[in-house]
Amino acid sequence: MKSHTSRRQFLKTASAAALLPLPAIAQSAGPKVVVVGGGFAGASAARFVKQADPKIAVTLIEANPTFTACPFSNGVIAGLRPLRAQQFNYEKLGDAGVTLAFQPATGVDAQAKTVTLSGGTKLAYDRLVMAPGVDLRWDGLPGYDERAAAIMPHAWKAGEQTLLLRRQLEAMADGGTVVIVAPANPFRCPPGPYERASLIAYYLKTKKPKSKVIILDAKDAFSKQRLFQNAWAALYPDHIEWVALSKGGKVNAVDAATKTLKTDFADHKADVANVIPPQRAAAIAQTAGVADRSGWCPVDPVTFESKLVPNIHVIGDAAIMGAMPKSAFSANAQAKVCAAAVADLLAGKTAPEPRLINTCYSLVAPDYGITVAGVYRPKDGVLADIEGAGGVSPIDAPRENRALEAQFAEGWFKTITGEVFG
């Protein structure tokens, strides 16, 4: 019977492995696939490449031995769940035969087909799958940088920033104003700012009823807008105000010292400011040359191979996917298709044209869920909606249906994290 390493032993071993003198990571003979990034996209890709062909040597490169999931992290901010409920390790991936390298990737040599780790190790690949996620553009909003984020948290990468925003809400006096800055498209998790506003409003309504949330938006429309706004009118008529782009919602600059957010129409003073800045594909994607001038990575929609660099595939939030949004469900779906395509290409086969599904749940309250779903296929070099194949929750659904959707959301999170990390 195969013995299983305990979580404590696993993390201890993983940490030690990351500090070993070079060479510290061995790669076996046979086809080699290296995956950069251990989120929903990268961890899924590593698992499913190995499942597609066990003879392929798969190495997952990830800087942190603990993954903190963004889906449901808005519930942490609102005090509905602990951060530990968002955290997962890679022990089961190791059990599945994936080699784990807990060091940041610092460089990619596309001609030599190698990835360099922070410790200096070079890993050879036949196919490289990049799932690095996003970086925040610190140059994207005047006045907002890493120092400002310690005062006006973005909380768009789950972890300490999530807890910082939660602490600020808890410390705010009743009657205070929370301001959320929502960026222009594209960015990770399009419905995320509006779910966050909803759950913060739920917290304020139950704990600090004289307070309110203002959303300053760089857009005139957003995902699941009618569903959110109908719910806000019913649940939070005195607690949420949305300011669209055309009404002066675009924030042009911030002053972290005074927690002031400046628009063309007015200056907004916040007691708690949650600034979600513009984003782009993470730095390693820029270094590897797979990102274009937009900051994102164009890919072939059948295999997810980079349109800029051969033998490198990009999936998840970093990639340009046309109509398919940047979400955990999308990342997992893309990883499965990419893994099958990589196995086919290594075997000298042609990858078939895929169909991909995305479902995105949002909580407006702990017992109130809404959903959008889409089905996509390659068309004109990107992924396009299949007309009539998706949709959103019925606008007039009874409250018991909303409660069911909230339960479905919880079930989805348990299912996807179990599949990827369990």
Buried (B, 14 or more C-beta within 10 A) or exposed (E): EEEEBEEEEBBEBBEEBBEEEEEBBEBEEEBBBBBBBBBBBBBBBBBBBBBBBEEBBBBBBBBBBBBBBBBBBBBBBBBBBEBEBBBBBBBBBBEBBBBBBBBBBBEBEBEEBBBBBEBEBBBBBBBBBBBBBBBBBBEBBEBBBEEBBEBBBBBBBBBEBBBBBBEBBEEBEEEBBBBBBBBEBBBBBBBBBBBBBBBBBBBBBEBBEEBBBBBBBBBEEBBBBEBBBBBBEEBBEEBBBBBBBEEBBBBEEBBBEEBBBBBEEEEBEBBBBBBBBBBBBBBBBBBBBBBBEEBBBBBBBBBBBBBBBEBBBBBBBBBBBBBBBBBBBBBBBBBBBBBBBBBBBBEEEEBEEBBBBBBBBBBBBBBBBBBBBBBBBBBEEBBBBBEEEBEBBEEEBEEEBBBBBBEBBBEBBEEBBEBBBE
